[in-house]
Amino acid sequence: DRDSLSLKTIRVESYRGFVFGCFDETAPSLEDFLGDWGWYLDTWMVGAGEGAELVGPPMKSILKCNWKVPTENFVGDGYHVGWTHASALHVLGGELGGLAGNQAEMPFDELGIQVTTRHGHGFGVIDNAAIAIHAKRDEYAKYMEETIPKVAENL
């Protein structure tokens, strides 16, 4: 019976060029679901302009555990960096080298941020970490210096 086996119609909404689909007819609107996370997404997309493009396959993980485990660890676990990535941090040296083994004593305002919003959205950032590990460090630093005022203006 084709009627009972047909594909389900989903609600489709987009935000900043990202397209989201939802099977749950009772779910909140995308804007409500994103909540404060939309503000963070806006700040990231400002520097990309209209030419942002995601390339490559999506990263997917199937974890046989309570849903809280990845939510708490992927969003709020900055402590693992010094242990899990110690050998890479030793080789890297520089500003981030001291993080190996969690031995660095860094001023609180240089540690970065951890952000969580409702519905499980979140991320962590070690301040200026990307500059420290980027292969084209000077070009990246220049790009960031040019982009930060654009982001601040749009906030």
C-alpha positions as CSV (number, residue, x, y, z in Angstrom):
1,D,0.0,0.0,0.0
2,R,1.8,3.1,-1.3
3,D,-0.1,5.5,0.9
4,S,1.1,3.9,4.1
5,L,4.7,3.4,2.9
6,S,5.2,6.8,1.3
7,L,7.9,9.3,2.4
8,K,6.9,11.6,5.2
9,T,6.7,15.3,4.5
10,I,9.0,17.3,6.8
11,R,9.0,20.9,7.9
12,V,12.0,22.7,6.3
13,E,13.4,26.0,7.5
14,S,16.7,27.7,6.8
15,Y,19.0,30.0,8.9
16,R,21.9,31.8,7.5
17,G,21.9,29.5,4.5
18,F,21.9,26.3,6.6
19,V,18.9,24.1,5.8
20,F,17.2,22.2,8.6
21,G,14.5,19.5,8.3
22,C,12.3,18.3,11.2
23,F,10.0,15.3,11.3
24,D,8.3,16.4,14.5
25,E,5.2,18.5,13.7
26,T,5.0,19.6,17.4
27,A,8.6,20.8,17.6
28,P,9.3,24.5,18.1
29,S,10.2,26.7,15.1
30,L,13.8,26.6,14.0
31,E,14.4,30.1,15.4
32,D,12.9,29.1,18.8
33,F,14.9,25.9,18.8
34,L,18.2,27.7,18.1
35,G,17.4,30.3,20.7
36,D,20.7,32.0,21.8
37,W,22.7,29.7,19.6
38,G,21.5,31.8,16.6
39,W,23.5,34.7,17.9
40,Y,26.7,32.7,18.0
41,L,26.0,31.3,14.5
42,D,25.5,34.9,13.3
43,T,28.9,35.9,14.7
44,W,30.6,33.0,12.9
45,M,28.9,33.7,9.6
46,V,29.6,37.4,9.5
47,G,33.2,36.9,8.3
48,A,32.1,34.4,5.7
49,G,29.8,36.8,3.9
50,E,27.6,35.3,1.2
51,G,30.3,33.0,0.0
52,A,30.3,30.4,2.8
53,E,30.3,26.9,1.6
54,L,30.5,23.7,3.6
55,V,32.6,21.0,1.8
56,G,33.3,17.4,2.5
57,P,31.1,14.7,4.0
58,P,29.3,15.3,7.3
59,M,30.9,13.9,10.4
60,K,28.6,11.4,12.1
61,S,29.0,9.5,15.3
62,I,26.9,6.7,16.8
63,L,27.6,6.5,20.5
64,K,26.1,3.7,22.6
65,C,25.6,5.7,25.8
66,N,23.3,8.1,27.6
67,W,22.8,11.2,25.5
68,K,24.2,13.3,28.4
69,V,27.7,11.9,28.1
70,P,28.5,13.4,24.7
71,T,26.6,16.6,25.5
72,E,28.6,17.2,28.6
73,N,31.9,16.1,27.2
74,F,31.9,17.5,23.7
75,V,30.5,20.9,24.9
76,G,32.2,21.4,28.2
77,D,35.3,19.2,28.5
78,G,38.3,21.4,28.0
79,Y,40.3,19.4,30.5
80,H,41.0,16.5,28.2
81,V,43.1,18.7,25.8
82,G,46.3,18.6,27.9
83,W,46.2,14.9,28.3
84,T,44.7,13.5,25.1
85,H,46.7,15.8,22.8
86,A,49.9,16.1,25.0
87,S,52.3,14.8,22.4
88,A,51.0,17.2,19.7
89,L,51.1,20.1,22.2
90,H,54.8,19.2,23.1
91,V,55.7,19.3,19.4
92,L,53.7,22.5,18.8
93,G,55.4,24.4,21.6
94,G,54.7,28.1,21.7
95,E,51.7,29.5,23.4
96,L,49.9,26.2,23.6
97,G,52.8,23.9,24.5
98,G,52.3,24.6,28.2
99,L,48.9,23.0,28.0
100,A,50.5,19.5,27.6
101,G,49.8,17.6,30.8
102,N,47.6,20.5,32.0
103,Q,50.7,22.1,33.4
104,A,50.2,25.6,32.1
105,E,49.3,28.4,34.5
106,M,47.5,30.8,32.3
107,P,45.6,33.9,33.3
108,F,41.9,33.2,33.5
109,D,41.0,35.7,30.8
110,E,43.3,33.8,28.3
111,L,41.7,30.4,28.8
112,G,38.9,30.9,26.3
113,I,35.2,30.2,26.8
114,Q,32.7,27.4,27.1
115,V,29.2,28.2,25.9
116,T,26.1,26.2,26.3
117,T,22.5,27.2,25.4
118,R,19.2,25.4,25.7
119,H,18.4,22.3,23.6
120,G,22.0,21.1,23.9
121,H,23.8,23.6,21.7
122,G,27.3,24.5,22.8
123,F,30.9,24.9,22.0
124,G,34.3,25.6,23.6
125,V,37.1,27.8,22.3
126,I,40.6,28.1,23.6
127,D,41.4,31.8,22.9
128,N,43.5,32.2,19.8
129,A,44.2,28.5,19.6
130,A,43.6,28.4,15.8
131,I,46.3,31.1,15.3
132,A,48.8,29.1,17.3
133,I,48.3,25.9,15.2
134,H,47.5,27.4,11.8
135,A,50.0,26.6,9.0
136,K,49.7,30.1,7.5
137,R,49.8,31.8,10.9
138,D,50.5,35.4,9.6
139,E,47.7,35.2,7.0
140,Y,45.3,33.8,9.5
141,A,46.1,36.5,12.1
142,K,45.6,39.2,9.5
143,Y,42.3,37.7,8.5
144,M,41.2,37.6,12.1
145,E,42.2,41.2,12.7
146,E,40.1,42.3,9.7
147,T,37.1,40.1,10.6
148,I,36.8,40.9,14.3
149,P,35.6,44.5,13.7
150,K,32.9,43.2,11.3
151,V,31.7,40.8,13.8
152,A,31.6,43.4,16.6
153,E,29.7,45.8,14.4
154,N,27.0,43.3,13.7
155,L,26.5,42.3,17.3
